[in-house]
Amino acid sequence: MPDERSPIRHHLVLHRRDSEQGRARFYSLMIERDLFGTIRLVRNWGPVGSRGQERVEIFDSETEAGWALETIAQAQRQRGYKDL
């Protein structure tokens, strides 16, 4: 279980709406530990209301996973996604 005192954001959800095309999309990032203590960054994205697609990356430390989360989030914000 992640340390509650950790400065790392463990879950982030971004949204993008395209009113011209009538579409809404989401991009979710979450840092978690599996049953074996492996640190994973889980990304989930797709149209709002769907399960979307998922990608999982494994990291050696929570800090590395946090850096990856912030890097990916910044790239998605540049593509028009906004924090909820």
NUNUPA-154336 format. One record per residue: y, x, z negated of N, C-alpha, C in turn. Coordinates in steps of 0.2 Angstrom, whole numbers, padded with zeros to 4 digits, always signed. Each point is the difference from the previous one (the first is absolute). Layout:
<sites>
YXZYXZYXZ/...
</sites>
This chain:
<sites>
-0006+0004+0000+0006-0004+0000+0006+0004+0000/+0005-0001+0004+0006+0004+0000+0004+0000-0006/+0003+0006-0002+0004+0001-0006+0006-0005+0000/+0001-0004-0005+0005-0005+0000+0007+0003+0000/+0000+0007-0002+0007+0003-0001+0001+0004+0006/-0004+0000+0005+0001+0003+0007+0007-0002+0003/+0004+0004+0003+0006-0002+0004-0002-0002+0007/-0006+0000+0002-0002-0002+0007+0000-0007+0000/+0002-0003+0006+0000-0007+0001-0007-0001+0003/-0004-0004-0003-0007-0001+0001-0001-0006+0006/+0005-0004+0001-0001-0005+0005+0007-0002+0003/+0000-0001+0006+0006-0001+0004-0002-0005+0006/+0004-0005+0000-0001-0005+0006+0007+0000+0004/-0001+0001+0006+0006-0001+0005-0001-0005+0005/+0005-0003+0002+0000-0006+0005+0005+0001+0006/-0002-0002+0005+0004+0000+0006+0000-0007+0004/+0006-0003+0001+0000-0006+0004+0004+0001+0006/-0003-0003+0005+0003+0000+0007+0001-0008+0002/+0006-0002-0002+0001-0007+0001+0000-0002+0008/+0002+0005+0004+0000-0002+0008-0007-0002+0002/-0005+0004-0003-0007-0001+0002-0004-0005-0005/+0003-0001-0005-0003-0005-0005-0006+0004-0004/+0001+0006-0001-0005+0004-0003+0002+0003-0007/-0005+0000-0004+0001+0004-0007-0005+0004-0001/+0001+0007-0002-0005+0004-0001+0000+0003-0007/-0005+0003-0003+0000+0003-0006-0003+0007+0000/+0002+0005-0004-0003+0006-0001-0001+0002-0007/-0006+0000-0003-0001+0001-0007-0003+0007-0001/+0002+0004-0005-0002+0006-0002-0002+0000-0008/-0006+0003-0002-0002-0001-0007-0004+0007-0001/+0002+0003-0006-0004+0005-0002-0005-0002-0006/-0006+0002+0001-0005-0003-0005-0005+0006-0001/-0004-0002-0005-0006+0005-0001-0006-0005+0000/-0005+0003+0004-0007-0003+0000-0004+0001-0006/-0006-0003+0000-0004+0001-0006-0002+0007-0002/+0001+0004+0005-0002+0007-0001+0006+0005-0002/+0006-0004+0000+0006+0004-0002+0004+0003+0006/-0003-0001+0006+0003+0002+0006+0007-0003+0001/+0005+0003+0001+0007-0002+0002+0000-0002+0007/+0002-0007+0001+0000-0002+0007+0007-0003+0001/+0002+0001+0006+0006-0004+0003-0002-0005+0005/+0001-0007-0002-0003-0005+0004+0006-0003+0004/+0000+0000+0007+0005-0003+0004-0003-0006+0003/+0004-0006+0000-0002-0006+0003+0006-0003+0004/-0001-0002+0006+0006-0002+0004-0003-0005+0005/+0005-0004+0002-0002-0006+0005+0005-0005+0000/-0001-0006+0004+0004-0006-0001-0001-0003-0007/+0006-0003-0002+0000-0004-0006-0005-0006+0000/-0004-0001-0005-0005-0005+0001-0007+0002+0002/-0001+0007+0002-0006+0002+0002-0003+0006-0005/-0006+0002+0001-0003+0005-0004+0003+0007+0003/+0002+0000+0006+0003+0006+0003-0006+0006+0000/+0003+0006+0001-0004+0006+0001+0000+0004-0006/-0005+0004-0002+0000+0004-0006-0002+0007+0002/+0004+0005-0003-0002+0007+0000+0000+0003-0007/-0005+0004-0001+0000+0003-0007+0000+0008+0001/+0004+0003-0004+0001+0008+0000-0002+0002-0007/-0003+0006-0001-0002+0002-0006+0004+0007-0001/+0003+0000-0007+0004+0006-0002-0003+0003-0006/+0002+0007-0001-0002+0004-0005+0003-0002-0007/+0007-0002+0001+0004-0002-0006+0004-0006+0001/+0002-0003-0005+0004-0006+0000+0007+0002+0003/+0002+0006-0001+0007+0002+0002+0000+0000+0008/-0006+0003+0003+0000+0000+0007-0001-0007+0003/-0003-0004-0003-0001-0007+0002+0007-0003+0000/+0004+0001-0005+0007-0002-0001+0005+0002+0006/-0001+0006+0001+0004+0003+0006-0002-0003+0006/-0006-0001+0001-0002-0003+0007+0002-0007+0000/+0000-0004-0006+0002-0007+0000+0008+0000+0002/+0004+0004-0003+0007+0000+0001+0001+0002+0007/-0003+0005+0003+0001+0002+0007-0002-0006+0005/-0005-0003-0001-0002-0006+0004+0005-0005+0000/+0002-0002-0007+0004-0005-0001+0007+0001+0004/+0002+0006-0001+0007+0002+0004-0001-0001+0007/-0006+0002+0003-0001-0001+0007+0000-0007+0002/-0003-0004-0004+0000-0007+0002+0007-0004-0001/+0004+0003-0005+0007-0003-0001+0004+0002+0007/-0001+0006+0003+0003+0001+0006-0002-0004+0005/-0006-0003+0000-0002-0005+0005+0002-0007-0001/+0004-0001-0005+0003-0006-0001-0003-0004-0006/-0005+0003-0004-0003-0004-0006+0005+0001-0005/+0000-0005-0005+0004+0000-0006-0004-0002-0006/+0002+0003-0005-0003-0002-0007+0001-0007-0001/-0005-0002-0004+0000-0007-0002+0005-0002-0005/
</sites>
